[in-house]
Amino acid sequence: MSRLFEEHCEQRNKALAVLDRVKKARQGLKVYYERIDDSTWIERCLNPESSKNNKMSETVVTRMEAEQAIAIYRTAKNEKLNAEAQMMQAERIIEAFGRSHLAEFAEGRFELDSGTLAVKAGTAKPLKNGRPLSTAARSELASLLPEPYVRRSCDFAGLFGCPDKMVRQLLAAHGIEIVREDRFVVL
């Protein structure tokens, strides 16, 4: 636990150093800093009327607001990564405990003081000699199996930029449009 505490203190110290640099760079402006958590602050204008006008017309985002959003996003992303790492470690421990005490489960459940473990069925996947089947082997298997056990599916990523005129006409005739939801990411 002390390692996590040290990492938290180190992140907080880095955040304080960034805040100090920002305060020095923007000391001439009429702003104040509002603390969100240990490592996140938001810069606010001292003039409340200007912030009311910004909230009414949310179509225009200033550079300062984008900078703040990026800072908040990065802080939250780091915290999320830390939390996910802790969750993965906890899941490994729970998995090992569950497998070693599988005989003690009643109706797929095992009561503990802090919660209940339940057996959740995973997805079925074909293996051959302990390794997953290749796409070609899956296609071959699908051709051998009876029809009720085989399901067809489309490759929508391939259809998105499909240069084949016949495929585009077929989609248009059925009123189907393949779209891709692009979004901006912070690196």
Phi, psi and chi 1 to 4 in degrees:
 res  aa     phi    psi   chi1   chi2   chi3   chi4
   1 MET       -  -30.3  -73.8  -58.0 -132.2      -
   2 SER   -66.4  -31.4   64.3      -      -      -
   3 ARG   -63.5  -42.4 -176.8  176.6   62.0   91.5
   4 LEU   -64.6  -38.5  -66.7  174.5      -      -
   5 PHE   -65.7  -41.2  179.7   72.6      -      -
   6 GLU   -64.3  -41.4  -70.7  171.4    2.1      -
   7 GLU   -62.9  -40.6  -71.7  175.4    2.8      -
   8 HIS   -63.1  -44.8  177.6   72.1      -      -
   9 CYS   -63.9  -38.9  -71.8      -      -      -
  10 GLU   -64.8  -43.4 -175.4  178.6  -34.6      -
  11 GLN   -63.4  -41.2  -76.6 -177.8  -19.9      -
  12 ARG   -63.4  -41.8 -174.0  174.8 -175.3  -81.9
  13 ASN   -64.3  -39.5  -69.0  -21.3      -      -
  14 LYS   -62.8  -43.3  -73.8  179.8 -176.6  177.0
  15 ALA   -64.0  -39.8      -      -      -      -
  16 LEU   -64.1  -38.9  -74.2  171.0      -      -
  17 ALA   -63.8  -42.0      -      -      -      -
  18 VAL   -63.3  -43.1  169.3      -      -      -
  19 LEU   -61.0  -42.5  178.0   64.3      -      -
  20 ASP   -61.5  -42.4  -70.9  -21.1      -      -
  21 ARG   -63.6  -41.6  -75.2 -162.6  -48.8  -94.3
  22 VAL   -65.4  -42.8  169.5      -      -      -
  23 LYS   -60.8  -42.6  -78.9 -178.0  176.6  179.4
  24 LYS   -64.9  -40.9  -75.2  179.0 -174.3  174.2
  25 ALA   -70.0  -28.5      -      -      -      -
  26 ARG  -115.6   22.8  -58.3  177.3   68.4   79.7
  27 GLN   -66.5  -21.4   68.3 -171.3   40.7      -
  28 GLY   -79.0  -13.4      -      -      -      -
  29 LEU   -86.3  156.2  -60.2  174.4      -      -
  30 LYS   -89.0   80.7  -64.5 -178.1  178.7 -178.5
  31 VAL  -138.1  160.6  -65.7      -      -      -
  32 TYR  -135.1  164.5   69.4   96.7      -      -
  33 TYR  -113.3  125.7  -62.5   90.1      -      -
  34 GLU  -103.7  129.2 -177.9  179.0  -37.9      -
  35 ARG   -85.4  128.6 -175.8  177.0 -177.6  167.6
  36 ILE   -94.4  -50.9  -58.3  -61.0      -      -
  37 ASP  -150.6 -164.5   59.6   24.3      -      -
  38 ASP   -58.2  -31.0  -76.9  -13.5      -      -
  39 SER  -127.4   17.7   55.0      -      -      -
  40 THR  -134.6  128.9  -51.6      -      -      -
  41 TRP  -130.5  152.6  -67.1  -91.8      -      -
  42 ILE  -119.6  137.1  -65.2  179.4      -      -
  43 GLU   -87.6  126.0 -173.1  176.5   77.1      -
  44 ARG  -120.7  148.8  -57.3  -90.9 -170.5 -147.4
  45 CYS   -76.3  144.6  -66.6      -      -      -
  46 LEU   -74.3  -22.2  -74.6  174.8      -      -
  47 ASN   -90.9  103.3 -173.7   -0.1      -      -
  48 PRO   -66.3  -25.0   23.6  -30.1      -      -
  49 GLU   -67.3  -35.2  -70.8  147.8   10.2      -
  50 SER   -68.8  -33.4   64.6      -      -      -
  51 SER   -72.2  -30.5   64.5      -      -      -
  52 LYS   -65.4  -40.5  -73.9 -179.5 -175.9  174.0
  53 ASN   -64.9  -38.3  -67.9  -21.0      -      -
  54 ASN   -65.5  -37.6  -73.4  -17.4      -      -
  55 LYS   -69.5  -30.6  -71.9 -179.7 -177.9  176.0
  56 MET   -73.4  -35.0  -69.7  176.2   68.2      -
  57 SER  -113.0   80.3   61.2      -      -      -
  58 GLU   -78.7    1.4  -70.6 -176.1  -17.3      -
  59 THR   -73.8  -25.7   56.1      -      -      -
  60 VAL  -100.7  121.3  177.2      -      -      -
  61 VAL  -113.4  125.3  177.4      -      -      -
  62 THR   -79.8  164.9   65.4      -      -      -
  63 ARG   -62.2  -39.6 -178.5 -177.1  177.9  101.3
  64 MET   -61.7  -42.6 -177.0  175.5   74.3      -
  65 GLU   -64.8  -39.2  -68.8  170.1  -26.1      -
  66 ALA   -65.8  -40.7      -      -      -      -
  67 GLU   -61.3  -43.8  -66.0  -79.0  -11.2      -
  68 GLN   -63.7  -43.1  -71.0  173.8   -0.6      -
  69 ALA   -62.7  -39.9      -      -      -      -
  70 ILE   -65.6  -42.5  -71.0  171.8      -      -
  71 ALA   -62.7  -43.8      -      -      -      -
  72 ILE   -64.7  -42.1  -69.5  169.3      -      -
  73 TYR   -61.3  -46.7  177.8   84.2      -      -
  74 ARG   -63.8  -41.7  -76.7 -172.6  170.0  167.8
  75 THR   -62.1  -46.8  -58.3      -      -      -
  76 ALA   -64.6  -37.4      -      -      -      -
  77 LYS   -65.2  -42.0 -172.3  173.4 -178.0  179.8
  78 ASN   -62.7  -42.9  -74.3  -23.1      -      -
  79 GLU   -64.6  -38.7  -70.4  174.9    6.3      -
  80 LYS   -63.9  -43.0  178.2 -176.9  173.4 -171.2
  81 LEU   -62.1  -42.2  -70.4  174.7      -      -
  82 ASN   -63.1  -44.4  -69.7  -23.1      -      -
  83 ALA   -64.8  -40.3      -      -      -      -
  84 GLU   -65.6  -36.7  -74.5  176.1  -12.4      -
  85 ALA   -64.3  -42.2      -      -      -      -
  86 GLN   -64.3  -40.5  -70.8  174.2  -11.8      -
  87 MET   -65.5  -39.9  -72.7  171.2   58.6      -
  88 MET   -63.8  -41.4  -74.9  175.8   56.9      -
  89 GLN   -63.1  -43.6  178.6   63.8   25.8      -
  90 ALA   -63.8  -39.7      -      -      -      -
  91 GLU   -63.4  -38.7  -74.9  173.4   -4.3      -
  92 ARG   -63.4  -42.0  -77.8 -168.2  -68.1  -91.4
  93 ILE   -65.1  -44.7  -67.5  169.0      -      -
  94 ILE   -62.8  -42.3  -68.9  166.9      -      -
  95 GLU   -61.3  -45.7  179.3   77.9   17.6      -
  96 ALA   -64.0  -42.7      -      -      -      -
  97 PHE   -63.6  -45.6  178.2   82.3      -      -
  98 GLY   -61.6  -43.4      -      -      -      -
  99 ARG   -66.3  -36.6  -70.3 -163.1 -177.0  -81.9
 100 SER   -77.8  -19.7   64.0      -      -      -
 101 HIS  -116.5   27.2  -67.6   82.9      -      -
 102 LEU   -60.2  -30.8 -164.1   56.2      -      -
 103 ALA   -67.8  -21.9      -      -      -      -
 104 GLU   -86.8   -5.0  -61.4  173.9   39.5      -
 105 PHE   -73.6  137.2  -81.2   67.8      -      -
 106 ALA  -117.8  120.8      -      -      -      -
 107 GLU    56.1   37.3  -63.7  178.6    4.1      -
 108 GLY    78.4   11.8      -      -      -      -
 109 ARG  -132.8  150.2  -64.2 -178.5  179.1  -85.9
 110 PHE  -138.1  114.0 -175.2   48.8      -      -
 111 GLU   -78.9  129.7  -63.0  -72.6  -27.2      -
 112 LEU  -123.3  168.5  -63.2  172.3      -      -
 113 ASP   -64.4  -38.0  -67.6  -21.8      -      -
 114 SER   -93.4   -3.6   58.8      -      -      -
 115 GLY   166.2 -174.9      -      -      -      -
 116 THR  -118.5  129.8  -57.2      -      -      -
 117 LEU   -89.9  136.5  -70.6 -177.7      -      -
 118 ALA  -129.8  144.8      -      -      -      -
 119 VAL   -83.2  121.4  178.2      -      -      -
 120 LYS  -112.5  124.6 -177.5  179.3  177.5 -173.0
 121 ALA   -67.3  132.0      -      -      -      -
 122 GLY   -86.2  178.9      -      -      -      -
 123 THR   -77.2  145.7   58.0      -      -      -
 124 ALA   -83.7  133.6      -      -      -      -
 125 LYS  -140.5  143.0   52.8 -175.1  170.2 -175.3
 126 PRO   -79.0  136.4   26.9  -31.7      -      -
 127 LEU  -126.2  150.1  -59.7  176.8      -      -
 128 LYS  -135.1  120.1 -173.8  172.9 -174.7  177.7
 129 ASN    57.3   35.8  -61.3  -32.6      -      -
 130 GLY    80.2    4.3      -      -      -      -
 131 ARG  -120.8  147.1  -54.0 -169.1   86.8  173.9
 132 PRO   -62.9  148.6  -16.8   26.2      -      -
 133 LEU   -72.1  145.1  -68.7  179.3      -      -
 134 SER   -74.4  169.7   65.7      -      -      -
 135 THR   -61.8  -40.8  -54.5      -      -      -
 136 ALA   -65.0  -41.9      -      -      -      -
 137 ALA   -66.5  -35.4      -      -      -      -
 138 ARG   -65.4  -42.0  -76.0  177.3  179.8 -122.1
 139 SER   -63.2  -41.5  -62.6      -      -      -
 140 GLU   -63.3  -42.9 -176.2 -180.0  -29.5      -
 141 LEU   -62.5  -41.9  176.2   63.1      -      -
 142 ALA   -62.5  -34.7      -      -      -      -
 143 SER   -71.9  -23.8   67.1      -      -      -
 144 LEU   -85.5  -27.4  -62.1  173.8      -      -
 145 LEU   -78.1  154.2  -68.4  172.0      -      -
 146 PRO   -64.0  152.8  -18.3   27.4      -      -
 147 GLU   -54.8  -39.3 -168.9  174.0  -39.4      -
 148 PRO   -62.5  -17.8  -19.6   27.7      -      -
 149 TYR   -98.3    4.2  -62.2  101.6      -      -
 150 VAL  -119.4  135.2  179.7      -      -      -
 151 ARG  -125.0  135.2 -179.2  177.4   45.2 -176.0
 152 ARG   -91.6  147.8  -68.7  177.3   31.3 -179.8
 153 SER  -145.3  158.6   63.1      -      -      -
 154 CYS  -100.6  154.7  -65.2      -      -      -
 155 ASP   -99.5   92.2  176.2   16.5      -      -
 156 PHE   -70.8  -29.6  -65.7  112.3      -      -
 157 ALA   -64.4  -39.9      -      -      -      -
 158 GLY   -69.0  -34.6      -      -      -      -
 159 LEU   -73.3  -22.1  -73.0  173.7      -      -
 160 PHE   -57.7  -50.0  174.6   72.5      -      -
 161 GLY  -111.6   34.0      -      -      -      -
 162 CYS   -64.6  123.1 -178.7      -      -      -
 163 PRO   -82.7   -8.6   28.0  -31.5      -      -
 164 ASP   -70.1  116.3 -170.3  -12.6      -      -
 165 LYS   -63.1  -37.3 -176.2  177.6 -180.0 -179.0
 166 MET   -65.6  -40.3 -169.6  172.5   83.0      -
 167 VAL   -65.4  -43.4  171.1      -      -      -
 168 ARG   -62.1  -41.2  -71.6 -165.4  -42.7  -97.8
 169 GLN   -66.4  -38.9  -71.9  175.5  -13.8      -
 170 LEU   -62.6  -44.6  178.9   70.4      -      -
 171 LEU   -64.2  -44.0  -68.3  171.7      -      -
 172 ALA   -63.6  -37.5      -      -      -      -
 173 ALA   -64.1  -31.4      -      -      -      -
 174 HIS   -93.9    3.5  -70.8  -75.5      -      -
 175 GLY    70.8   27.1      -      -      -      -
 176 ILE  -102.0  132.5  -62.5  171.1      -      -
 177 GLU  -122.4  130.0  178.6 -177.7   13.1      -
 178 ILE   -97.0  118.2  -51.4  -66.5      -      -
 179 VAL  -119.7  160.8  -62.5      -      -      -
 180 ARG  -125.5  130.0 -170.7  172.4   66.8 -168.4
 181 GLU   -91.6   89.5  -66.3 -179.7   -2.2      -
 182 ASP   -78.2  151.8  -64.9  -24.7      -      -
 183 ARG  -147.4  163.6   58.1 -169.8 -174.1  100.0
 184 PHE   -89.0  140.4  -65.4   98.1      -      -
 185 VAL  -124.3  152.5  -65.3      -      -      -
 186 VAL   -98.1  125.8  176.0      -      -      -
 187 LEU  -104.1      -  -58.2  176.9      -      -
